[in-house]
Structures are given as structure tokens and as C-alpha cells.
């Protein structure tokens, strides 16, 4: 990440950080550095005087299993007040067990909550050509995890752009730079109420 989203954890007050744990959709895959939705969110927080720092711990190609493995160290390092979980797409694209994906997401929500963080789970969808039943069950599992474990939920990261080819890179999978503002808005709409729940503003 570039700019304010690169802020170091050292010296940061516990609870004043937002940790993003995601895959290529959050890791600026194929984008100019500093143009992704996580960076745009960081700039919005600064502009509104909200006293949070964003730490982007997203890795292209990551799965929910990878997230489970690396989340404890990130929680210990950054001591976030909010964790944004954007994982699962690579599980589905590989045809992995939906139950495994569900269990991994639930485990990450639980780990985050046990560390004192609130969680915003980011929902994803896959095309029906992967099998309509599988696609429908995959879409539903995010809401199931959020409801069972009391996390926030942004139903679909790519809402409003998923069927617009102009919003994607040449691979047809990864959103391009013109799509990032809409993606950030999709996250912000559900993150903002969490931020307003007792977060102090800078003078």
C-alpha cells in the first residue's frame, strides 16, 4: 500500500486500527500502487477526521485457509479495532469444500472477536457456470457466518460492477482502477455505522 494506508503499527493505540485481510481484490492486483479500494478508504477516513489507520494484509491468490493461518500474527501485530475479511473467492474458483470455506471464515471471525475486534465480512459471488447450486450456496454462506457470529456484512464486494466488462482488467476477473471507487463505496456503506459506534474524532 502507498500513502496513509502504509502507516506503521508501532506506537498505534490498540483498537485504532482497521485490518484488511483479503486476496487479490484487495491487494491492488494489476493496479497502479495506491489506487485500490483499501487506499481510497484510508483517504476517506483521513478526510473525515476519523482516527483510524488501515493496515492492508491482503495477498493475491490467498484462500480462507491461508487467512486462518496468518490472521493470529496480524491481530497480534496491529491490535485492530475492526477487521475487514475479504476472502473466499479463491476457494470457490478452485472448487473447494463450501463447508471448509464456511468453517474458515467463522474461525477468522471468532479469532478477531476474541482479540477484541469487530468484524466486517465481505460477501462474494461466483458465476453460475461453476454450477448454480454451488454458486448459490457460496453466496449464502457469508450471510450465514455473519448472522451466526454477529459480525457486520457487506453482501457483495462487486455490487454494481460485476456485469460491467468495462470495469474489469483484460482477464475479466480483476476489477480495474475505474472500479475501485465503487468497490470502496460498497464497503464504506457497511463500515461507516461501525465507525460511528464510539470512535473518537481527531480535534
Secondary structure as the mmCIF struct_conf table of DSSP 4:
data_model
#
loop_
_struct_conf.conf_type_id
_struct_conf.id
_struct_conf.beg_label_comp_id
_struct_conf.beg_label_asym_id
_struct_conf.beg_label_seq_id
_struct_conf.end_label_comp_id
_struct_conf.end_label_asym_id
_struct_conf.end_label_seq_id
HELX_RH_3T_P HELX_RH_3T_P1 UNK A 3 UNK A 6
BEND BEND1 UNK A 9 UNK A 9
TURN_TY1_P TURN_TY1_P1 UNK A 10 UNK A 11
HELX_LH_PP_P HELX_LH_PP_P1 UNK A 12 UNK A 13
TURN_TY1_P TURN_TY1_P2 UNK A 14 UNK A 15
STRN STRN1 UNK A 17 UNK A 22
TURN_TY1_P TURN_TY1_P3 UNK A 24 UNK A 30
BEND BEND2 UNK A 31 UNK A 31
TURN_TY1_P TURN_TY1_P4 UNK A 33 UNK A 34
BEND BEND3 UNK A 36 UNK A 36
HELX_RH_AL_P HELX_RH_AL_P1 UNK A 37 UNK A 47
TURN_TY1_P TURN_TY1_P5 UNK A 48 UNK A 49
STRN STRN2 UNK A 50 UNK A 50
STRN STRN3 UNK A 53 UNK A 56
TURN_TY1_P TURN_TY1_P6 UNK A 60 UNK A 61
HELX_RH_AL_P HELX_RH_AL_P2 UNK A 64 UNK A 78
BEND BEND4 UNK A 81 UNK A 81
STRN STRN4 UNK A 82 UNK A 86
HELX_RH_AL_P HELX_RH_AL_P3 UNK A 89 UNK A 93
TURN_TY1_P TURN_TY1_P7 UNK A 94 UNK A 95
HELX_RH_AL_P HELX_RH_AL_P4 UNK A 98 UNK A 114
TURN_TY1_P TURN_TY1_P8 UNK A 115 UNK A 116
STRN STRN5 UNK A 118 UNK A 122
HELX_LH_PP_P HELX_LH_PP_P2 UNK A 123 UNK A 123
HELX_RH_3T_P HELX_RH_3T_P2 UNK A 128 UNK A 130
HELX_RH_AL_P HELX_RH_AL_P5 UNK A 132 UNK A 149
TURN_TY1_P TURN_TY1_P9 UNK A 150 UNK A 150
STRN STRN6 UNK A 152 UNK A 154
BEND BEND5 UNK A 155 UNK A 155
TURN_TY1_P TURN_TY1_P10 UNK A 157 UNK A 163
HELX_RH_3T_P HELX_RH_3T_P3 UNK A 165 UNK A 167
STRN STRN7 UNK A 168 UNK A 168
TURN_TY1_P TURN_TY1_P11 UNK A 170 UNK A 171
BEND BEND6 UNK A 172 UNK A 174
STRN STRN8 UNK A 175 UNK A 175
HELX_RH_3T_P HELX_RH_3T_P4 UNK A 177 UNK A 179
HELX_RH_AL_P HELX_RH_AL_P6 UNK A 180 UNK A 195
TURN_TY1_P TURN_TY1_P12 UNK A 196 UNK A 198
HELX_LH_PP_P HELX_LH_PP_P3 UNK A 199 UNK A 200
STRN STRN9 UNK A 201 UNK A 201
HELX_LH_PP_P HELX_LH_PP_P4 UNK A 202 UNK A 202
#
